[in-house]
Amino acid sequence: MGTTANAGISLQGKLIIVLLGIVFIVFLFNLLKNRKISESLGLIWLTVSVGMVLVVINNTVLMSITHFLGAQYPASALTMIGLLFIISLLLYFTLKLTRLTQDLRSLVQQIAIRNMQLEKQIADLEKHIIELQSRKC
């Protein structure tokens, strides 16, 4: 009943994982439809979700992955794969966040330089206006 490595995941466990996978895929399509997630990230999530459902359904593939990873139980192998996926996402978002932080810093510096230039131009124009007004008098 799913307690040994040769038995795989129980039918109940498979049904729950497949049902959750289908619910997640429907939710994902809703996010994509409403443009709340980018297509590239949506494709990654869709691939992972469909892949996970297919691996759970196909006991041979699941057992091969379990054996390849050296895990005792298929659930352990799925947990290991999930953990690697989460770590990969953390690294990806760290890289994105770093790039966005650098871009933000650059934009703030550019805005500060332009503000200084505008303030200098305003000061020069004010001087010029004062000079023109003093010449009229």
C-alpha positions in Angstrom: 0.0 0.0 0.0 2.8 2.4 -0.7 5.0 1.6 2.3 7.8 0.0 0.3 9.9 1.3 -2.5 8.7 -1.4 -4.9 5.0 -0.6 -4.3 5.2 3.0 -5.5 2.6 5.5 -4.4 -0.8 4.3 -3.4 -3.8 4.8 -5.7 -5.2 7.3 -3.2 -1.9 9.2 -3.2 -1.8 9.2 -7.0 -5.4 10.4 -7.2 -4.7 13.3 -4.8 -1.5 14.4 -6.6 -3.2 14.2 -10.0 -6.3 16.1 -8.7 -4.1 18.8 -7.2 -2.1 18.9 -10.4 -5.2 19.4 -12.5 -6.5 22.1 -10.1 -3.1 23.8 -10.2 -3.1 23.7 -14.1 -6.6 25.2 -14.2 -5.5 27.9 -11.8 -2.4 28.6 -13.8 -4.4 29.0 -17.0 -6.6 31.5 -15.2 -3.6 33.5 -14.1 -2.3 33.4 -17.7 -5.7 34.5 -19.1 -5.8 37.4 -16.7 -2.2 38.3 -17.3 -1.2 37.9 -13.7 1.8 35.8 -14.6 4.2 36.1 -17.5 4.0 33.6 -20.3 7.6 32.4 -19.8 7.0 31.7 -16.1 3.6 30.2 -16.9 5.2 27.8 -19.3 7.7 26.7 -16.7 5.0 26.1 -14.1 2.8 24.3 -16.7 5.7 22.1 -17.8 6.5 21.2 -14.2 2.8 20.5 -13.3 2.1 18.3 -16.3 5.5 16.6 -15.8 4.7 15.9 -12.2 1.2 14.5 -13.0 2.7 12.3 -15.8 5.5 11.0 -13.6 3.0 10.1 -10.8 0.7 8.4 -13.2 3.4 6.3 -14.8 4.8 4.0 -12.1 7.7 2.8 -14.2 9.1 6.3 -14.7 8.5 7.1 -11.1 10.3 4.0 -9.9 13.2 4.8 -12.3 13.5 8.3 -11.0 13.4 7.0 -7.4 16.2 4.5 -8.2 18.3 7.0 -10.1 18.1 9.5 -7.2 18.9 6.7 -4.7 15.7 7.4 -2.7 14.0 4.7 -0.7 10.5 5.7 -1.5 8.9 7.4 -4.6 7.5 10.2 -2.3 11.0 10.9 -1.2 12.1 11.2 -4.8 9.2 13.6 -5.6 10.1 15.6 -2.5 13.7 15.8 -3.6 12.7 16.9 -7.1 10.4 19.5 -5.6 13.1 20.8 -3.3 15.5 21.2 -6.2 12.8 23.0 -8.2 12.2 25.4 -5.3 15.9 26.1 -4.9 16.2 26.7 -8.7 13.3 29.2 -8.5 14.9 30.9 -5.5 18.2 31.3 -7.5 16.2 32.5 -10.6 14.3 35.1 -8.6 17.5 36.2 -6.7 19.1 36.9 -10.1 16.0 38.8 -11.3 15.9 40.8 -8.1 19.6 41.7 -8.3 19.1 42.9 -11.9 16.1 44.9 -11.0 17.9 46.5 -8.0 20.8 47.5 -10.3 18.4 48.9 -12.9 16.5 50.8 -10.2 19.8 52.2 -8.8 20.8 53.3 -12.3 17.4 55.0 -13.0 17.5 56.8 -9.6 21.0 58.1 -10.5 19.9 59.2 -13.9 16.9 61.0 -12.4 19.1 62.7 -9.8 21.5 63.9 -12.6 18.6 65.2 -14.7 17.1 67.0 -11.7 20.4 68.7 -11.0 20.7 69.7 -14.7 17.1 71.1 -14.6 17.8 73.0 -11.4 21.0 74.5 -12.9 19.0 75.5 -16.1 16.3 77.1 -13.9 18.9 79.0 -11.9 20.6 80.2 -15.1 17.2 81.2 -16.6 16.3 83.1 -13.4 19.7 84.9 -13.5 19.0 85.7 -17.2 15.5 87.1 -16.4 16.9 89.2 -13.6 19.6 90.6 -15.9 17.0 91.4 -18.6 14.8 93.1 -16.0 17.7 95.1 -14.7 18.7 96.2 -18.2 15.1 97.5 -18.8 15.2 99.7 -15.8 
